[in-house]
Amino acid sequence: MTQCLRGRSVIVVGAGLAGLTAAVELSRDGATVLVLEARDRLGGRVWTIRDGFAAAQHAEAGGEFIDENQEEIRQLAHNLNLNLVPVLKKGFNFAGRQTKAAMPRLTTGTELWAVLHRHLSPLIRAYRLADQRWDSAVAHQLARISAAEWLESIGAVKELGALVLGLRGFFLLDPTELPLLAIVDQLITGTPGQGRLYRVKGGNDQLVQGLSAFLGEHIHLGTEAMKIVQSPKKVFITVRDRNRRHTKLRADYVVLAVPATVVRSLCFDPPLPSPLRQAVTTLPYGSATKTLLQFKRRFWRGRRRTNAYATDLPIGTIWDANEEQPGRTGILTLMAGGSASKATQESMTEGGIERILSAITWLGPAPRVLLGVRQITWENDVWAGGGYAAFTTSYDPALRQWLAQPYGRCFFAGEHTSVRWQGYMNGAVESGLRAAFDVVTAAQGRAWNRPDTYPS
């Protein structure tokens, strides 16, 4: 602990992983920290559901997987004395819809990924030579081409189109909205779902609980930020509580660790600079519905079967939600992104749970006894507006760098501000650490801001 912020006050808006990480780091640096959360629970889009499931089992309604090369969240788990359990060790197979059969065509997807790499290799090389910068000429070119347009231009086989459609469970976008840039950018990092994956033993919400325990009474739930006013030396935040009473708070700095959907609802005085405002207001969030199904028996398991499938089916991507938990009882996750989110909701509305169950009969032999159902649709959550940021073909890639750009005494965090780990819990943790460091450097008079980001 450096205590370099002793005597300084910071208000953190948002008690998700990004906000809590920033708040703990700032507290360790000596700042007086207050965390405001509009919801009546902690965690934001990290939400472990335990209610409604038998045998004391649980599943993740929000952020779920930790990759083997995600250093900051792994370090956080270590610091909190939490264990990471490897899951889905066989990776994701691909289940492609068949026109003349109820049973989808099951493949490892390896051959299709190789075809995708081969077609994109010149563009991957050009993007790598541009240092993977989103403000580069090649990024602008790739951002304007949808995956659907590109597939048509190369005369792609149907199987390759099905694979790309299946990626809506990852990018939360359909091929008509998904920019080729997003695929190229991802393929440089690695193939989605093919590396080692982990969950926190006992539930990802233990990350949230561990961080919040450090902050104690300095977290206020049910408190919504409404307006932010900056002066040369202070920042004033108008908040509204559960009873719709307004209060004005004062601090030296504020960290906005909330989705762009929430940032753009805030009133800023002085207004955000034009590029930052445009970056925030035009950033889409992908539709995402998670359906959690608990069965008396894990019928999808077998020696020669995988526990996870990317699909082009309306129900989305499927995986074993709690293979690390003991017992014959088990939970399946159906992750429907993009248009599959709406399709899944409509299936539930029109045909009930039986319609959903009929779409997964190919996973394993009957009989099945359903013990619990939970369905969470993130685009219906007013404090999220979607699963996570989704950079569509309509988004100017040059604006991405502005999402993390400080504005006077305002600093920004959240998965949408992360470049490498956008959409991941690790991106949220990294952004919280980065925002805390930005505050420290600002307090020490060494922060760099673009001239037009400071209020006059």
N, C-alpha and C positions, 0 to 999 in steps of 0.2 A: 504494500500500500504506500503510495507516494504522498497522499494527503495534499496534492497540489491544488485541489479545488476547495480546500477548507475555507469556509466563509461564503461560498457560492451556493446558489440555489438553482435547482433544475426541476422542471415539471416534465414528466414523461407521459405522453398521451398514448394509451394502448398497453394492455397487460398480456399481450401475446409473447411468444418467445423473443422477438426482437426488442420489445419494450422492456421486458423483465431483465433481459441480458444487459441492455444499456443501463438500466436503473441500478443493478447490482454493481456494475463496473464503475459507474459514477459515484456510488456510495463508498466504494473502496478507495476512491480517489479523494474522499473527504467532503463531497458535495452533500448538501441537504436535499434529498430527493422526495418528490411526491409523484405517485403513479395514479393516473386517472383512467378508469375503464368504464365504458358505456354499458357493457353487458353486466349481468348479475353473476358472472362466473369468470374465472381466470383462464388464460390459455389461448384465446382467440380461435384460430383455425387448428390448434392442437387440442383435440377433444377426445378423451378416452371415455367410451360409454360402458357403464357397468350395470345400470338399471335395466331390468327387463330380460336379462340373460340368466339362465339356470347355471347351477354348479359353480357359481362365483366367477364365471368367465367374463371376459371383456373384449372389446374390439375398438379400433380407431375410426372415428367418424371424420377425422381431418388428416393432418400430416401423419405419415405412417412410417416410411422407410428411411433408414440411414445407410448411405453407401460406404463402402470400405475406405474410400479416399476423401471422406468429408471430415477433415481434421478438427474443426472448431467444435462441432456438436459432439464428436467423440471425446474431445478433451473436457467438454462441459459435463458429460455423463461421468467421466472418470473423477472429476472434481467433486461431484455430488455422490460419489460412491455407488453409482448405478451400474448394473451389468447390461451389456448388449448381447442379445441372443441372435445367432445367425438364423435366417428364415429363407424359405423358397430356394433351397440350395440347388435345385435342378433348373432354376431360371424359369423364364416364360416361354412356353410353346405358343404356337399360333393356331387358332381355330377359325378357319375360313368358312363363310356361309356357302352352302351348296344350293343350287336352284331346284334340284330334283330329289333332294333327300333331307330328312330332318336332322341327320347326323352331320355336323360340320366336318370339314376336312382338316385333320390334325397334322401339323408339321412342326418341326423344331424352329422353322423360320430362318435358319442359318443360311440356306441357299438364297432366299429372297433378300436377306440383308446384304449378302455378297453382291447380288445383282444391283441393288440400290447403291452400294459403294462404288461399283464399277462405273455406273452411269454418272455419278456425281463427282468422281475423282478429279476431273479438271477444275471444277468449281471449288472443291475442297482445297485444292492446291492454291488457287487464286486467293481464296479467303484467308488461308494460312499465311501467305506472303503479305497480306495486308494486316498482319498481326491480329487477326480476328476482331478488328475494330468495326463497330457498328456505324461509325461515321465515315467509313471508306466507300469508294466508288463501287466496289464489288458488293458490299453489303447493301447499298442502295438498289443495285440491280436485282439482287436475290430477294430483297424485301418486297419488291413489286410483283414478283411472279408467284402465283399460288401453286401449291403442290399439285392441284388438279390440272392446272394449265400445263405444268411441266410434264406430268404423266402423259397427257394427250400429245404433247409435242414430240415425245420420244416413242410414241406408239407402245406404251408399256403393256405388258401382259396383265390379264385380269388379276392374277395372284398378287402382283406387285401393287396394284391399286388397292386391293383388299388389305394388304399390310399397312399401307399409308393411312387408309381409313381407320384401321385399328389403332393408329397412333393418337386418335382423339382421346383415348383414355390416358394419354401421357401429356399431350400439349393442350388438351381441352378445346381443340379446334377441329372442324371438318376440313378436308382437303381444299375446299373452295375458299376457305379463309386463312388456311395455314400457309405462311410464306415459306418459300424454299430456303430462305435464310435460316429459319429455325431448325430445319432438318440438317442442313450443312453444319451449322454451329454445334448441334448435338453430336453429330457423327465424329467430329474432331475430338470431342470429350470421351465418347464411348457409345456403344449400342445400348439403348434403353432396356433396362430389365435383365441385362446379361451379366453384370458384376455381382459381387457378394453384397447381400442386403441384410440389415439388422433391424430389430426393434428393441426398445428398452424393456428389459424383463420386468413384468408387473404393470406395464402401461407407459406410454409416452408422456402421460400427464404428470409422471413423477419428475420430469424435467421442470415442469411448471411449478410444482409444489416445492421442489428444492430451491428454486430461485426466489419464490415468493416468501419462503420461510426466512430468508436473509433480510427481506424488506419489512416484514411484519405489518405494523399498523400504518405504514406509509403508502398503502394501497387503498384507493377509494373506488369501490364498485358502484355501478349505477350512476356514474357521473359522466355526462356528455360534454365535450368541448364544443363551443359554438363560434367563438370569435377570438382572433389573436391580433393584438395591437402591439407594435414595437416602438420603443423610444430609443434614443441613443444608448441608454444604459440599462434598460429593463424591458421585459416583455410581459404583457398583461393578457390573461386568458379568462374569458367569460365562459362559465360552465353552467350546466343545468342538471339538477338532481332528479331523483325519481318522482318527486312531487312537483316537478317543473318550476322549481325556484331557481333563480339566477344568482350567481355569485361571481365576483371578479377576483381572480388570483394573480399574484405577482411573483416573478422569478427573474433570475439573471439569464436563463436560457430555457428553451423548450425543445424536446425531442418528440417529433411526430412519428410514432411507430405504429401507424395504422395504414390500411390499404389506401391506394390512390382514390378509390371510390369514396372514402371518408374525407381525405384531404381536400378533395374538390368541393365538398359540401361546407367547408369552413369559410368564414369571412376573414380576410386578411387586410390589415391596415398598417402600413401601406400595402397595396396589392402585390401579389407575386409577380416577379419579372416575367415578361411575355414567354420566353422559351420554357421556363419552369412551369408556368401555368398551362401552357399548351401540352407539355409532356405529361402532366397529371390529368388534365381534363380529357385527353384523347386516348388514354391507356385503357384498353378493354380488359375485362376479366372473363375467364372461360367458365362456361356452364358446367356444373359437376354435381351429380347425384350419387351418393353412396347408399347402397342397400345392403344391410347386414342381416344375414339369415342364420339363425342357430338351429342346428339339427341334432337329434338324439344320437345319431351315428354319423361319422365322417365318411359318407358313402363315396366321396370323390377320391379317396386315397387308394393306392395300389402300388405294388412293387414296380410296375413298369409305367406308372403314370407320374406326371408332374403335378405340382400343387398350384400352378398359375398358368393362365392363358390370356394372351392378348387376342382380341377378336374383332371382327367387323360386324358383329351382331348388335342389335339394338340395346341389349342389356349391358354392353361395354366389356371392360376387362374384368377377369375373374381371378381371385386368388384365395388361398386358405388364410383366414384372418387371424388365426390364433394357434397355429401348429405347435408353438412353443409351450402351450398350456396343456396340462395333463387331462386325461379322461377320454372316453369314447365320444362324448359330446363335442361338437365343434361348430365353428362359425365360418361362413363364406362371405366374402365381400364381392359385390358387383359394383364396379366403378364405371359409371356412365358419364363420359365427357362430351362436350359439344352437343350436337343434335341428339345424341343417344340419351342425354340427360332428360330432355323433354319426352323422348320416346318411352323411357323407363317410367316416368311419372304418369304418362297417359296409360301405359299398360296397367299400372297399379290402380288408377282411377276407373278404368273401363272393365278390367277383368279381375281386379283384386290380386291377392298374392298367388292365386292359382295360375294366373297368366304368367307371372314371373317364374314360377316353378316349372311350368311347361317348357320354358326356354332353356332349362339347364338339365333336362332329362339325360342328355348325352354324357354328362359328367361321370355317371356311375350307376350301378344297379339299384333298383328299388328293393325294399320299401324305404320310405323316408318319413320321419316324424319331425315336424317343424315345432320348435319350442319357443322361438322368439323372433321378432322382426323389428328392425328400426330402419327408417329411411330418412336421410338428411340431404337436403337440396341447398347447396351453398349460394346459388344466385338469389334465393329467397331470403337470405340472411342480410338484413339491412346494414350490418356492420362489416360485411365482407363483399357482397355484390358479385360473388363468384368463387370458384375454387382457388384460383390464383391468377396473377397477371398473365395475359395471353397476347403476345405481340402479333397482331393480324397484319394482312397486306396493306391495310389502310393506315398503319402506324408508321410515322417517320422514324427510321432507326437512329438518325442523328440526335433525336430528342432523348434517347435512353440515358445518355450520360448526365442529363439534367435531373433525373429522378433522385439522385443522391446528393445533389448540389446544395450546400447550406445557403440559407437566405438570412443574412444578418444574424440574429440570435436564434433563428429557427434551424433545426437540424432534422434530417429525415432518415428513417430506417424502415425495414420491412423487406420481405422476400423480393418485392418488385424492384428494389434498389440494388439488389445483388446482380452482378454481371455473370459470374460463372454458375452460381447456385440458385438462380431465380426459380421460384416454385417449390424449393425444398426447405425443410426445417433448418438445414445448415445455412442456407442463404439468410434466413431470419436471424440466426445467432451471429453470423459474421457481420451482418449489417448493424446489429446492436452494438457490437464491439467497435466497429468503425465509427458509428455516430458518437459513442462515448469518447473516442480518441479525438474526434473533430471538436468536441466541446472543450476538451483539455487544451488543445492547441489554440483554440480561440481565446480561452481564458488567459493563456500565457502570452497572448498578443502575437502569436506566430501563425495564425490561421490564414490560409489563402482563399479568398473569395473573388469571383469575378466582379469587377467594379460595379456593374449594374445590379448586383444582387443585394446590395446594402441599402436600407432605407435612408433617405436623406434627412 
